[in-house]
Amino acid sequence: MSTDPAAITDVQVDGVPAGPAPAGVFVSFEGGDGVGKSTQVALLGHHLASLGREVVVTREPGGTPLGLELRRAILHGEDLDPRTEALLYAADRAHHVASLVRPALARGAVVLTDRYLDSSVAYQGTGRGLGADEVERLSLWAVQGLLPHVTVLLDLDPAVGLGRLTGDPDRLESAGDDFHRRTRQAFLARAAADPGRWLVLDASQPAEDVAAQVRARLAPLLVAAGAAASVGGAA
């Protein structure tokens, strides 16, 4: 898949037309619990803001007021069967993209999200055993095919990542070692199948080293986006 921000990053799903192509740059951060996603999102956000870019930092679930309610229900509420869990994530994602992500991209912002649809494919599709293809189709339908320009996978042994966490574990964090090993392998398999979109980094490195590699990957993309915006403005 092209990482040119002028290219369409929406894919058609089962004959359903994709949404409008974004003008901004969309970056997602993925990986297991405790790998440092929120740290890297914050570091990249500060860097881009210092360059004068409009940056929208968000997360899934919980990037909107409705998302916060769904986050509490999914992660800290009563036990849910896997299909209900997958559908709640898809509902959050549909609202998140329609109300926050697409409007930000349409005005040329850089959107950084801590988790996106690849988490559902890994966690509910593979981890919960619902089937990666089924969950991917559901997620793509929910967002009208919108995919990130770049997805950063912070890869780490699940035992190490979970050992970094503080506080009481949520429903997914406490799902067990086998569950977390399956989700890690699912992320790695998705990254290997689409290297044009994914950047896989060793999350055991110092945070600043990881951040530098992320910036290096995004630099040409941001230059191209700036050039495209300039051409559009001149027109």
N, C-alpha and C positions, 0 to 999 in steps of 0.2 A: 504494500500500500504506500502511496506517495505521502511524503511528509511536507510537501509544498502547501503552505497555508492557503494559496489561491485555488488549490484543488478541492474537489468535493470530498468531505470526510464522512458523508452520510452514505449508508448502504441501504439498498432496497430490501425489504424483508417480506418474503412470501407475497410479492406483488403489490405490497403497500408502498405508495410513493414516499420517498424520503423527505425529511423536512428541509428547510432552506439551508444552503451551504453557509458555514460560519465565516465571518470576516476576521475574527480574532484567532488566538492560539489556545488550544485546549490541551492540558497536560494532566494526566492522572498518575497517582502514586499507589502502588499495590505491594502486597506482601503479607506475611503473617503478623500476628500480634507481637508488639514489642520490637519491631525491626527499625523503627525510627521514621516512619512516614510523616508524622506531624512535625517532627524536627526539620526534615528536609523541605516540606511545604513552606514552613516559616522562613527558612534560610533563603529559599528561592524567591519567595514573595518579597522579602526585604531587599534582595539584590535587584529585582526587576523594578520595584518602586524607586530605588535610588537612581535608576536609569530613566525615570520619568514615565514609565509604562503604567497604565491602569491595570491593577491586579485585583482579581476577585478570588479570595481564598474560601474554600468551602469543603464539605465532607459528606459522605454517605454512610449510614443515614444521618440526618440531622442538619442538613444545610438550609432548611427553611423552618418556620414555626411548626408547620404540619410535620415536617421531618423529625423535629425534636420529640413530638408526641409518639410518632412511629418508632423512633429509636428507643424510647423508654419501654414501649410495648415489646419490641423485638428482643432487646438485649437484657432487660431487667424485669419483664413482666412474667406472666404465667408461662408454663411450658407450651410450646407450639409444635404441631406436627410439621414435617419438612415442607409440604406444599403450601401451607399457610404462611410459613416463614418466607418462602420464595416469593409468594404473591405480595406480601407486605413490603419486601424490598423493592419489588418492581413498581408498586404503587408510589412509594417514596421517590424512586428514580424518575418516574414519569413526571411527577409534580416538580421535582427539583430541576429537571432539564427545561421543562416548559416555562417555569416561573423565574428561574434564576440563570441557568447556564446559557441557554440560547439567547436571551436578551443581552447578556454581557458579551457574548461572542459577536452578536450582530453589531454592536457599537465598537468593536475592535479591541476589546479587553483581552488580557491573558487570564484564563481561568485555570486555577490549580485546585484539584480535588483530591482529598484523602479518601481513596477508594472510589470505584465506579463499577461498571457492570462485570468486569473480569472477576471481581470478588464474589459476585453471585454465582458465576459459572464455577469458580473453584470451591466455594464453601457449600452452596446448596446443590449445585450440579454434581460435583465429585464428592465433596465431604459428606453431604447428606444422602448421596446416592440417587438423586433425582434424574441424573443424566445431563451431561454437559451441553449437548446439542439442544435439548428441550429448554433448559434454563437460558441459554444464549438467545434462542429465538424469542422467548418471552421478554428478555431484557431489551433486545434490539427493537422489538415491536413497541415497547413502552417509551423508547426515546426516539422513535422514528429513524432508527439507524445511525444515530450520532455516535461516532467513535472519536477518541482523542487523537490528536496529531502524534503525541508521544505518550507512552505509558512506561513509567519507571518502576521496575520491579526491584525492591530491596530484598535480597535473598539472604536468609539466615537459618541456621539450624533451629527448628521450632522450640527445642528445649532451652536454647539460649535466649530466644526472644521472649518466651513466656517467663523466664527467670528475671527479666528486666522489669516486669510489671509490678505495680504497687496497688494496694487496695483489693477489695473483693473482686474475684473474676466474674465477668458477665457470662451469659449462656454459651456463647461461642468460645470464649477463652477457656471454659471449663469442659469442653467437649471431648477431651481425651487425646492421648499421644497419637494414636492411629489416625484420628480425624485430622490433626494438624500436619502429620506427615503426608497424607493424601492431598491436602490442599496445597502444600508446598510443591509437590510434584505436578499438580494441575497447573499452577502458575508457570512453572518452568516449561512445561509442555506447550502452553499457549504462547509463551515468549519465543520458543524455538520455531514454532509454526509461522510466526509473523514478525521476523526480525526488523522489518522496516518500521514497525510501530513501537517495538519494545526496546528498552535499554535495561539490561540486567546488570546489577551492581552488587558486589559483596558488602552486605550491611555490617560486617564486623570491622570494616575500616573506620578510621576516625571520621566524625560527621563532616568536617570541613573538606576532607578528601573526597567523600561521596558528593558533596555539594559542588565541588569544582568539576567533577565529571558530568554532573547533570547540566551545569551551565555550558560546558563545552558542547554537549549534544544539542542544546537548544539554541545556541548562538546563531548558526546559519538560518535556522527557522525563523527566529525573531527578526533578523535582518530582512529576510524575504517578506515577512509580514509587514514590516515597516515600509518597504518599497512598494508593496501592493497597495497599502493605504495611501501612500503619497500619489500614486498614479490615479487611484480612485478619487482623491480629493481634487487633483488637477483637472480631472474630467468634469 
